[in-house]
């Protein structure tokens, strides 16, 4: 199960992407798939063909974990 996250990097644009697992306290890096800006645009400092990027956790202020949209799809309209 992958998680959608937003990485907040000091003095840079926030980066949205997916991770296979959340970083553990012992991890030094985070591997982000499909990195992009929060609005879906490409990041100017990453090649357009890149599908995974590795960031050192020391360079990240904090990480937001977004809710899964699949959970919203499971619970739908209920007719009584």
Secondary structure, 3 states (H helix, E strand, C coil): CCEEEEEEECCCCCEEEEECCCCCCCCCEEEEEEEEECCCCCCCCCCCCCCEEEEEHHHEEEEEECCCHHHHHHCCCCCC
